[in-house]
């Protein structure tokens, strides 16, 4: 998945989670989810769950901090990193590099 595709999908998730805010798609790059949209803990957890579902990933507990999910580019970076790890793990599995226990 290319970065612009990830960003578009993340923007869609943000728009869904913050549906009441009616975010202008042209302003998504400038929006701070905490300062501009008042992201609270329940909304934050909803965002994490929606992202994990959308991208079929598990965001590591160490990354689940509100400060990591304030701007779309930060979120895209996290998603991109997790998708890359997932792809590498699948590649290793296909190559037989992982040991069976």
MMTF fields as JSON, N, C-alpha, C and O atoms, coordinates in Angstrom:
{
  "mmtfVersion": "1.0.0",
  "mmtfProducer": "UNKNOWN",
  "numBonds": 403,
  "numAtoms": 404,
  "numGroups": 101,
  "numChains": 1,
  "numModels": 1,
  "chainsPerModel": [1],
  "groupsPerChain": [101],
  "chainIdList": ["A"],
  "bondAtomList": [4, 2, 8, 6, 12, 10, 16, 14, 20, 18, 24, 22, 28, 26, 32, 30, 36, 34, 40, 38, 44, 42, 48, 46, 52, 50, 56, 54, 60, 58, 64, 62, 68, 66, 72, 70, 76, 74, 80, 78, 84, 82, 88, 86, 92, 90, 96, 94, 100, 98, 104, 102, 108, 106, 112, 110, 116, 114, 120, 118, 124, 122, 128, 126, 132, 130, 136, 134, 140, 138, 144, 142, 148, 146, 152, 150, 156, 154, 160, 158, 164, 162, 168, 166, 172, 170, 176, 174, 180, 178, 184, 182, 188, 186, 192, 190, 196, 194, 200, 198, 204, 202, 208, 206, 212, 210, 216, 214, 220, 218, 224, 222, 228, 226, 232, 230, 236, 234, 240, 238, 244, 242, 248, 246, 252, 250, 256, 254, 260, 258, 264, 262, 268, 266, 272, 270, 276, 274, 280, 278, 284, 282, 288, 286, 292, 290, 296, 294, 300, 298, 304, 302, 308, 306, 312, 310, 316, 314, 320, 318, 324, 322, 328, 326, 332, 330, 336, 334, 340, 338, 344, 342, 348, 346, 352, 350, 356, 354, 360, 358, 364, 362, 368, 366, 372, 370, 376, 374, 380, 378, 384, 382, 388, 386, 392, 390, 396, 394, 400, 398],
  "bondOrderList": [1, 1, 1, 1, 1, 1, 1, 1, 1, 1, 1, 1, 1, 1, 1, 1, 1, 1, 1, 1, 1, 1, 1, 1, 1, 1, 1, 1, 1, 1, 1, 1, 1, 1, 1, 1, 1, 1, 1, 1, 1, 1, 1, 1, 1, 1, 1, 1, 1, 1, 1, 1, 1, 1, 1, 1, 1, 1, 1, 1, 1, 1, 1, 1, 1, 1, 1, 1, 1, 1, 1, 1, 1, 1, 1, 1, 1, 1, 1, 1, 1, 1, 1, 1, 1, 1, 1, 1, 1, 1, 1, 1, 1, 1, 1, 1, 1, 1, 1, 1],
  "groupList": [{"groupName": "UNK", "atomNameList": ["N", "CA", "C", "O"], "elementList": ["N", "C", "C", "O"], "formalChargeList": [0, 0, 0, 0], "bondAtomList": [1, 0, 2, 1, 3, 2], "bondOrderList": [1, 1, 2], "singleLetterCode": "X", "chemCompType": "L-PEPTIDE LINKING"}],
  "groupTypeList": [0, 0, 0, 0, 0, 0, 0, 0, 0, 0, 0, 0, 0, 0, 0, 0, 0, 0, 0, 0, 0, 0, 0, 0, 0, 0, 0, 0, 0, 0, 0, 0, 0, 0, 0, 0, 0, 0, 0, 0, 0, 0, 0, 0, 0, 0, 0, 0, 0, 0, 0, 0, 0, 0, 0, 0, 0, 0, 0, 0, 0, 0, 0, 0, 0, 0, 0, 0, 0, 0, 0, 0, 0, 0, 0, 0, 0, 0, 0, 0, 0, 0, 0, 0, 0, 0, 0, 0, 0, 0, 0, 0, 0, 0, 0, 0, 0, 0, 0, 0, 0],
  "groupIdList": [1, 2, 3, 4, 5, 6, 7, 8, 9, 10, 11, 12, 13, 14, 15, 16, 17, 18, 19, 20, 21, 22, 23, 24, 25, 26, 27, 28, 29, 30, 31, 32, 33, 34, 35, 36, 37, 38, 39, 40, 41, 42, 43, 44, 45, 46, 47, 48, 49, 50, 51, 52, 53, 54, 55, 56, 57, 58, 59, 60, 61, 62, 63, 64, 65, 66, 67, 68, 69, 70, 71, 72, 73, 74, 75, 76, 77, 78, 79, 80, 81, 82, 83, 84, 85, 86, 87, 88, 89, 90, 91, 92, 93, 94, 95, 96, 97, 98, 99, 100, 101],
  "secStructList": [7, 7, 2, 2, 2, 2, 2, 2, 2, 2, 2, 2, 2, 2, 2, 2, 2, 6, 4, 4, 4, 7, 7, 7, 4, 4, 4, 6, 6, 6, 7, 7, 6, 6, 6, 6, 6, 7, 7, 7, 2, 2, 2, 2, 2, 2, 2, 2, 2, 2, 2, 2, 2, 2, 2, 6, 7, 7, 7, 7, 4, 4, 4, 7, 7, 4, 4, 4, 4, 1, 1, 2, 2, 2, 2, 2, 2, 2, 2, 2, 2, 2, 2, 2, 2, 2, 2, 2, 2, 2, 2, 2, 2, 2, 2, 6, 7, 1, 7, 7, 7],
  "xCoordList": [0.848, 0.0, 0.897, 1.814, 0.628, 1.437, 1.05, -0.054, 1.998, 1.797, 0.548, -0.193, 0.303, -0.88, -2.175, -3.199, -2.136, -3.304, -3.548, -4.687, -2.461, -2.571, -3.154, -4.062, -2.62, -3.076, -4.554, -5.299, -4.967, -6.371, -7.264, -8.324, -6.829, -7.593, -7.623, -8.658, -6.501, -6.445, -7.379, -8.093, -7.369, -8.264, -9.725, -10.536, -10.051, -11.404, -11.767, -12.877, -10.833, -11.067, -11.259, -12.17, -10.404, -10.522, -11.889, -12.55, -12.297, -13.594, -14.748, -15.73, -14.62, -15.664, -15.691, -16.753, -14.508, -14.435, -14.861, -15.493, -14.514, -14.857, -15.989, -15.975, -16.965, -18.055, -18.797, -19.204, -18.973, -19.697, -18.947, -19.551, -17.649, -16.828, -16.871, -16.517, -17.302, -17.374, -16.065, -16.028, -15.018, -13.681, -13.627, -14.057, -13.102, -12.894, -11.724, -10.611, -11.953, -10.872, -9.631, -8.52, -9.803, -8.666, -7.823, -6.703, -8.371, -7.672, -7.111, -6.507, -7.299, -6.925, -5.446, -5.092, -4.579, -3.146, -2.825, -1.853, -3.632, -3.357, -4.049, -3.745, -4.968, -5.762, -4.953, -4.28, -5.034, -4.474, -5.669, -6.549, -5.689, -6.854, -7.146, -8.304, -6.125, -6.328, -6.716, -7.739, -5.902, -6.141, -7.342, -8.151, -7.464, -8.519, -9.851, -10.917, -9.783, -11.01, -11.352, -12.384, -10.485, -10.762, -10.822, -11.676, -9.913, -9.913, -9.808, -8.87, -10.792, -10.813, -10.417, -10.277, -10.238, -9.739, -10.638, -10.128, -11.95, -12.844, -12.751, -12.814, -12.604, -12.443, -11.101, -10.995, -10.085, -8.749, -8.768, -8.211, -9.407, -9.5, -10.311, -9.976, -11.36, -12.163, -11.317, -11.438, -10.469, -9.585, -8.606, -8.418, -7.985, -7.029, -7.711, -7.187, -8.883, -9.605, -9.996, -9.89, -10.442, -10.833, -9.633, -9.752, -8.48, -7.267, -6.809, -6.452, -6.824, -6.411, -7.34, -6.885, -8.609, -9.571, -9.384, -9.357, -9.257, -9.122, -7.882, -7.942, -6.763, -5.496, -5.111, -4.057, -5.936, -5.694, -4.294, -3.463, -4.079, -2.8, -3.09, -4.231, -2.03, -2.113, -1.064, 0.134, -1.519, -0.59, -0.002, -0.747, 1.336, 1.975, 1.575, 1.422, 1.414, 1.019, 1.936, 1.475, 3.219, 4.183, 3.912, 4.309, 3.242, 2.928, 1.602, 1.334, 0.777, -0.569, -0.497, -0.761, -0.126, -0.054, -0.696, -0.437, -1.52, -2.248, -1.32, -1.676, -0.137, 0.771, 1.253, 1.702, 1.168, 1.557, 0.444, 0.666, -0.747, -1.91, -2.608, -3.836, -1.822, -2.402, -2.537, -3.501, -1.586, -1.568, -1.629, -1.129, -2.244, -2.429, -1.091, -0.975, -0.082, 1.205, 1.865, 2.539, 1.678, 2.206, 1.498, 2.129, 0.183, -0.607, -0.214, -0.058, -0.056, 0.352, 1.702, 1.893, 2.635, 3.954, 3.855, 4.556, 2.989, 2.809, 2.206, 2.677, 1.174, 0.51, 1.489, 1.574, 2.217, 3.204, 4.237, 4.589, 4.719, 5.695, 5.14, 5.823, 3.903, 3.295, 3.01, 3.165, 2.594, 2.363, 3.671, 3.701, 4.746, 6.059, 6.515, 7.01, 6.347, 6.701, 5.897, 6.432, 4.623, 3.733, 4.187, 4.227, 4.523, 4.985, 6.295, 6.476, 7.2, 8.478, 8.274, 8.936, 7.36, 7.08, 6.494, 6.852, 5.6, 5.02, 6.086, 6.097, 6.981, 8.073, 8.983, 9.376, 9.321, 10.164, 9.5, 10.161, 8.201, 7.449, 7.479, 7.662, 7.3, 7.322, 8.691, 8.819, 9.734, 11.112, 11.535, 12.597, 10.722, 11.081, 12.086, 12.727, 12.231, 13.216, 12.78, 13.623, 11.502, 11.033, 11.008, 10.616, 11.424, 11.46, 10.09, 9.387, 9.723, 8.485, 8.804, 9.793, 7.961, 8.157, 7.129, 7.124],
  "yCoordList": [-1.169, 0.0, 1.238, 1.349, 2.156, 3.363, 4.38, 4.354, 5.281, 6.27, 7.113, 7.389, 7.529, 8.355, 7.562, 8.133, 6.261, 5.411, 5.256, 5.282, 5.095, 4.993, 6.294, 6.277, 7.414, 8.717, 8.937, 9.44, 8.564, 8.705, 7.841, 8.284, 6.612, 5.706, 6.217, 6.142, 6.733, 7.291, 8.502, 8.662, 9.345, 10.516, 10.064, 10.685, 8.985, 8.445, 7.954, 8.189, 7.272, 6.78, 7.959, 7.953, 8.965, 10.146, 10.813, 11.203, 10.937, 11.548, 10.761, 11.341, 9.432, 8.588, 8.728, 8.899, 8.652, 8.717, 10.1, 10.215, 11.13, 12.5, 13.042, 14.214, 12.198, 12.564, 13.82, 14.626, 13.99, 15.161, 16.462, 17.534, 16.375, 17.579, 18.094, 19.244, 17.247, 17.619, 18.274, 19.455, 17.483, 17.959, 18.251, 17.437, 19.403, 19.773, 18.941, 19.064, 18.09, 17.235, 18.014, 17.49, 19.244, 20.067, 20.561, 21.037, 20.445, 20.925, 19.791, 20.046, 18.557, 17.397, 17.408, 16.951, 17.925, 17.959, 18.905, 18.696, 19.929, 20.937, 20.649, 21.289, 19.702, 19.438, 18.698, 17.709, 19.199, 18.522, 17.897, 18.603, 16.572, 15.88, 16.238, 16.234, 16.544, 16.902, 18.375, 18.696, 19.262, 20.696, 21.2, 21.966, 20.778, 21.306, 20.566, 21.168, 19.268, 18.479, 17.987, 17.348, 18.288, 17.917, 16.415, 15.934, 15.664, 14.215, 13.823, 14.207, 13.051, 12.534, 11.067, 10.477, 10.478, 9.103, 8.099, 7.197, 8.231, 7.274, 7.418, 6.426, 8.641, 8.877, 8.341, 7.781, 8.513, 8.009, 6.497, 5.961, 5.806, 4.339, 3.925, 2.942, 4.663, 4.377, 4.539, 3.753, 5.551, 5.786, 4.626, 4.126, 4.2, 3.086, 1.83, 1.161, 1.524, 0.324, 0.408, -0.58, 1.571, 1.751, 1.598, 1.002, 2.135, 2.009, 0.547, 0.054, -0.134, -1.544, -2.389, -3.301, -2.097, -2.837, -2.522, -3.428, -1.255, -0.821, -1.426, -1.884, -1.426, -1.859, -3.288, -3.769, -3.962, -5.338, -5.445, -6.259, -4.581, -4.546, -4.488, -4.322, -4.629, -4.415, -3.373, -3.605, -2.233, -1.175, -1.554, -1.795, -1.609, -2.015, -1.098, 0.112, -1.705, -0.947, 0.25, 1.311, 0.082, 1.165, 2.393, 3.506, 2.188, 3.297, 3.972, 5.078, 3.316, 3.836, 4.912, 4.681, 6.088, 7.29, 8.406, 8.539, 9.195, 10.254, 11.173, 11.629, 11.444, 12.36, 11.788, 12.543, 10.472, 9.854, 9.913, 9.576, 10.337, 10.303, 11.659, 11.737, 12.707, 14.054, 14.559, 15.253, 14.221, 14.72, 13.546, 12.459, 13.78, 12.7, 12.121, 10.907, 12.962, 12.442, 11.528, 10.566, 11.818, 10.938, 9.587, 8.538, 9.627, 8.392, 7.573, 6.355, 8.246, 7.564, 6.88, 5.749, 7.548, 6.963, 5.698, 4.721, 5.713, 4.532, 3.388, 2.252, 3.687, 2.66, 2.093, 0.88, 2.977, 2.562, 1.618, 0.601, 1.963, 1.125, -0.245, -1.255, -0.286, -1.571, -2.421, -3.642, -1.781, -2.539, -3.098, -4.208, -2.331, -2.796, -3.996, -4.98, -3.911, -5.045, -6.282, -7.389, -6.082, -7.196, -7.831, -9.054, -6.994, -7.486, -8.27, -9.314, -7.758, -8.435, -9.783, -10.765, -9.819, -11.076, -12.109, -13.286, -11.668, -12.58, -13.081, -14.249, -12.18, -12.553, -13.581, -14.561, -13.362, -14.305, -15.667, -16.7, -15.666, -16.912, -17.688, -18.905, -16.991, -17.638, -18.179, -19.213, -17.459, -17.895, -19.044, -19.635, -19.36, -20.413, -19.96, -20.78, -18.622, -18.1, -18.216, -18.217, -18.311, -18.439, -19.911, -20.777, -20.157, -21.541, -21.936, -21.118, -23.168, -23.685, -24.233, -24.94, -23.899, -24.396, -25.413, -25.952],
  "zCoordList": [0.0, 0.0, 0.0, 0.814, -0.91, -1.027, 0.042, 0.586, 0.327, 1.387, 1.151, 2.095, -0.095, -0.357, -0.169, 0.206, -0.424, -0.191, 1.319, 1.783, 2.062, 3.519, 4.074, 4.904, 3.603, 4.098, 3.794, 4.635, 2.609, 2.244, 3.138, 3.58, 3.398, 4.259, 5.699, 6.36, 6.185, 7.538, 7.638, 8.628, 6.613, 6.601, 6.682, 7.369, 5.981, 6.039, 7.427, 7.905, 8.074, 9.446, 10.394, 11.223, 10.27, 11.128, 10.918, 11.881, 9.674, 9.372, 9.984, 10.445, 9.984, 10.579, 12.1, 12.698, 12.72, 14.183, 14.692, 15.742, 13.946, 14.327, 13.452, 13.076, 13.127, 12.214, 12.657, 11.82, 13.946, 14.454, 14.193, 14.18, 13.988, 13.791, 12.345, 12.087, 11.407, 9.988, 9.517, 9.172, 9.514, 9.145, 7.649, 6.832, 7.303, 5.903, 5.376, 5.887, 4.356, 3.827, 3.404, 3.479, 2.967, 2.56, 3.726, 3.538, 4.932, 6.122, 6.975, 8.017, 6.554, 7.375, 7.765, 8.852, 6.889, 7.203, 8.36, 9.086, 8.527, 9.55, 10.875, 11.882, 10.889, 12.086, 13.145, 12.857, 14.372, 15.537, 16.253, 16.744, 16.306, 16.839, 18.293, 18.709, 19.056, 20.466, 20.606, 21.21, 20.05, 20.221, 19.432, 19.956, 18.18, 17.315, 17.457, 17.329, 17.719, 17.772, 19.175, 19.383, 20.131, 21.516, 21.747, 22.491, 21.109, 21.259, 22.732, 23.43, 23.183, 24.552, 24.527, 23.457, 25.702, 25.779, 25.055, 24.391, 25.166, 24.502, 22.982, 22.256, 22.51, 21.069, 20.598, 19.506, 21.422, 21.099, 20.943, 19.985, 21.883, 21.803, 20.571, 19.911, 20.266, 19.066, 17.805, 16.865, 17.788, 16.645, 16.479, 15.371, 17.573, 17.527, 16.981, 16.09, 17.529, 17.098, 15.62, 14.893, 15.181, 13.787, 12.852, 11.781, 13.253, 12.436, 12.361, 11.291, 13.504, 13.514, 12.642, 11.952, 12.672, 11.858, 10.376, 9.544, 10.053, 8.661, 8.004, 6.863, 8.721, 8.133, 8.511, 8.096, 9.28, 9.735, 10.352, 9.949, 11.346, 12.059, 13.558, 13.989, 14.324, 15.77, 16.107, 15.94, 16.579, 16.96, 18.319, 19.269, 18.419, 19.676, 20.834, 20.669, 21.998, 23.19, 23.436, 23.858, 23.177, 23.414, 22.532, 22.876, 21.407, 20.491, 20.823, 20.354, 21.624, 21.893, 22.978, 24.158, 22.508, 23.345, 22.534, 21.338, 23.177, 22.466, 21.676, 20.59, 22.211, 21.5, 20.161, 19.299, 19.977, 18.712, 17.672, 16.509, 18.079, 17.197, 17.123, 17.091, 17.096, 17.037, 15.61, 15.289, 14.751, 13.365, 12.399, 12.688, 11.256, 10.29, 9.832, 9.667, 9.625, 9.148, 10.174, 9.803, 11.463, 12.514, 12.479, 12.611, 12.3, 12.236, 11.012, 11.097, 9.876, 8.644, 8.853, 8.407, 9.525, 9.793, 10.625, 10.362, 11.627, 12.478, 11.666, 11.74, 10.898, 10.085, 9.064, 8.875, 8.415, 7.416, 8.031, 7.435, 9.23, 9.925, 10.261, 10.092, 10.738, 11.092, 9.86, 9.895, 8.773, 7.528, 6.977, 6.445, 7.106, 6.659, 7.486, 6.938, 8.811, 9.684, 9.309, 9.24, 9.07, 8.71, 7.39, 7.26, 6.431, 5.127, 5.276, 4.648, 6.108, 6.328, 7.015, 6.68, 7.971, 8.661, 7.699, 7.751, 6.828, 5.832, 4.879, 4.492, 4.505, 3.604, 4.265, 3.632, 5.542, 6.278, 6.385, 6.275, 6.599, 6.725, 5.408, 5.4, 4.322, 3.004, 2.662, 2.006, 3.12, 2.851, 3.746, 3.544, 4.718, 5.659, 6.688, 7.346, 6.833, 7.772, 9.218, 10.114, 9.464, 10.843, 11.233, 10.451, 12.429, 12.906, 13.441, 14.034, 13.232, 13.822, 15.21, 15.404, 16.15, 17.516, 17.844, 18.951]
}
